[in-house]
């Protein structure tokens, strides 16, 4: 059994479509002058696909903080 908790989703100001996240995430962080990028992914997305691993190398190393795995 998992511990109880609350997750508040961040507001979505913009959606980029037609491009893989790995192709646009660092440019978007640059546009926002972001110092850090948090990758938030479900356990399934992180464990059963390679999508998160495609994103990690495309973000400047100084920006990436951690991969937070949310309960499904």
C-alpha positions as CSV (number, residue, x, y, z in Angstrom):
1,X,0.0,0.0,0.0
2,X,1.3,3.5,-0.9
3,X,1.4,6.4,1.5
4,X,-1.3,9.0,1.1
5,X,-0.5,12.3,-0.4
6,X,-1.5,15.2,-2.6
7,X,0.0,16.4,-5.9
8,X,-1.0,19.8,-7.2
9,X,-0.5,19.9,-11.0
10,X,1.3,23.1,-12.2
11,X,-0.7,25.4,-14.4
12,X,-0.3,24.9,-18.1
13,X,0.4,28.1,-19.9
14,X,1.4,26.7,-23.2
15,X,1.2,23.4,-25.2
16,X,3.7,22.5,-28.0
17,X,2.5,19.9,-30.4
18,X,3.8,18.2,-33.5
19,X,7.3,18.0,-32.0
20,X,8.7,15.5,-29.5
21,X,9.4,16.9,-26.0
22,X,13.0,15.9,-26.4
23,X,13.2,18.3,-29.4
24,X,11.6,21.3,-27.7
25,X,12.1,21.2,-23.9
26,X,15.5,23.0,-23.6
27,X,14.4,25.8,-26.0
28,X,11.2,26.2,-23.9
29,X,13.3,26.3,-20.7
30,X,15.5,29.0,-22.3
31,X,12.4,31.0,-23.4
32,X,11.2,31.0,-19.8
33,X,14.7,31.7,-18.4
34,X,14.3,28.6,-16.3
35,X,17.1,27.7,-14.0
36,X,15.8,24.2,-13.3
37,X,13.6,21.7,-15.1
38,X,11.7,19.1,-13.2
39,X,10.6,16.0,-15.1
40,X,7.4,14.6,-13.7
41,X,6.3,11.3,-15.2
42,X,4.1,8.4,-14.2
43,X,5.9,5.2,-13.2
44,X,4.6,3.5,-16.4
45,X,5.9,6.2,-18.7
46,X,9.3,6.1,-17.0
47,X,9.6,2.3,-16.7
48,X,7.8,1.0,-19.8
49,X,8.9,3.5,-22.4
50,X,12.1,5.2,-23.4
51,X,10.4,8.7,-23.6
52,X,12.0,10.1,-20.4
53,X,15.4,8.8,-21.4
54,X,15.0,10.6,-24.8
55,X,14.3,13.9,-22.9
56,X,17.1,13.8,-20.4
57,X,20.0,14.3,-22.8
58,X,18.2,17.2,-24.6
59,X,18.1,19.3,-21.4
60,X,21.2,21.2,-20.4
61,X,22.8,19.3,-17.5
62,X,22.8,22.4,-15.3
63,X,19.0,22.6,-15.6
64,X,17.8,19.1,-14.9
65,X,17.0,18.4,-11.3
66,X,15.4,15.0,-10.9
67,X,12.8,12.6,-12.1
68,X,9.8,12.5,-9.8
69,X,7.8,9.4,-10.2
70,X,4.2,9.8,-9.4
71,X,2.0,7.0,-8.3
72,X,-0.2,5.8,-11.1
